[in-house]
Amino acid sequence: MTVADIVKELGLKVFSGEDNLHANVAGGYVSDLLSDVMGNAAEGMIWITLQTHRNVTAVASLKDLAAIILVKGLVPDNDMADQAAREGIPVLGTGMQAFDVAGKLHNLLNRE
């Protein structure tokens, strides 16, 4: 399943990285601690978080994550949006809580 498939299925808003929505998704990771994501997220995962600053983009790039989903209607701050656009990292958004979007993502990825 690709990031684009997940955007469509979950009705996510795309803030940046439109050119990289074709990336395959290997799983999901939910955390708001950057050090936790750096130590435990795997390449190709989608990171679900409420953090909206540019350090999130840096960690996503370092870990080669497929995308970032911001929850609760949050939007990336200007620095995050700019960096994500430069690096081609899809930053997505939803009004859902992290628990809900994680459950839906899990169901989608295990449906195949």
C-alpha positions as CSV (number, residue, x, y, z in Angstrom):
1,M,0.0,0.0,0.0
2,T,1.3,3.5,-0.9
3,V,1.1,6.8,1.0
4,A,-1.4,7.9,-1.7
5,D,-3.6,4.9,-1.0
6,I,-3.6,5.8,2.7
7,V,-4.4,9.5,2.0
8,K,-7.4,8.4,-0.1
9,E,-8.7,5.7,2.3
10,L,-8.4,7.9,5.4
11,G,-9.3,11.2,3.8
12,L,-6.0,12.9,4.9
13,K,-5.0,16.4,4.0
14,V,-1.6,16.7,2.2
15,F,0.5,19.6,3.5
16,S,3.7,18.7,1.6
17,G,5.6,16.0,-0.3
18,E,3.0,15.5,-3.0
19,D,5.7,14.1,-5.3
20,N,6.5,11.3,-2.9
21,L,3.0,9.9,-2.3
22,H,4.0,6.8,-4.3
23,A,6.2,5.5,-1.5
24,N,5.3,2.1,-0.1
25,V,4.3,2.0,3.5
26,A,5.9,-0.7,5.7
27,G,4.0,0.0,8.9
28,G,3.2,2.7,11.3
29,Y,4.7,4.2,14.4
30,V,3.0,6.4,17.0
31,S,5.1,8.6,19.3
32,D,5.7,12.2,20.3
33,L,9.2,11.6,21.5
34,L,11.8,12.3,18.8
35,S,14.4,10.1,20.5
36,D,11.9,7.2,20.7
37,V,11.2,7.5,16.9
38,M,14.9,7.7,16.2
39,G,15.6,4.6,18.2
40,N,12.6,2.5,17.2
41,A,10.8,3.5,13.9
42,A,11.8,1.6,10.8
43,E,12.4,2.7,7.3
44,G,9.1,3.1,5.3
45,M,6.9,3.6,8.3
46,I,4.3,6.3,8.7
47,W,4.9,8.4,11.8
48,I,1.8,9.5,13.7
49,T,2.4,12.5,16.0
50,L,1.1,15.8,17.3
51,Q,4.5,17.5,17.0
52,T,4.5,20.2,14.4
53,H,8.1,21.6,14.4
54,R,10.9,21.1,11.9
55,N,12.8,18.6,14.1
56,V,10.0,16.1,13.2
57,T,11.0,16.4,9.6
58,A,14.6,16.0,10.4
59,V,13.9,12.7,12.2
60,A,11.6,11.5,9.4
61,S,14.4,12.1,6.9
62,L,17.0,10.5,9.1
63,K,14.9,7.3,9.4
64,D,13.7,7.4,5.8
65,L,10.0,7.3,6.9
66,A,7.3,7.2,4.3
67,A,5.3,10.1,5.7
68,I,4.2,12.0,8.8
69,I,0.6,12.2,9.9
70,L,-0.3,15.1,12.2
71,V,-3.4,14.4,14.4
72,K,-6.1,16.5,16.1
73,G,-6.4,19.0,13.2
74,L,-2.9,20.3,13.8
75,V,-0.9,21.8,11.0
76,P,2.8,22.0,10.4
77,D,4.5,25.2,11.5
78,N,6.2,27.2,8.8
79,D,9.7,25.8,9.4
80,M,8.4,22.2,9.3
81,A,6.4,22.9,6.1
82,D,9.4,24.5,4.4
83,Q,11.8,21.7,5.4
84,A,9.3,19.0,4.5
85,A,8.8,20.6,1.1
86,R,12.5,20.9,0.4
87,E,13.1,17.2,1.4
88,G,10.0,15.9,-0.3
89,I,8.6,14.3,2.9
90,P,4.8,13.9,2.8
91,V,3.3,15.6,5.8
92,L,-0.4,14.7,6.1
93,G,-3.1,15.8,8.5
94,T,-6.3,14.6,10.1
95,G,-8.8,15.7,12.7
96,M,-8.7,12.3,14.3
97,Q,-7.0,11.4,17.5
98,A,-3.7,9.4,17.3
99,F,-5.5,6.3,18.7
100,D,-8.2,6.4,16.0
101,V,-5.9,7.0,13.0
102,A,-3.4,4.4,14.2
103,G,-6.2,1.8,14.4
104,K,-7.5,2.7,10.9
105,L,-3.9,2.6,9.5
106,H,-3.3,-0.8,11.2
107,N,-6.5,-2.2,9.6
108,L,-5.6,-0.8,6.2
109,L,-2.1,-2.3,6.2
110,N,-3.3,-5.7,7.4
111,R,-6.2,-5.9,5.0
112,E,-3.9,-6.8,2.1
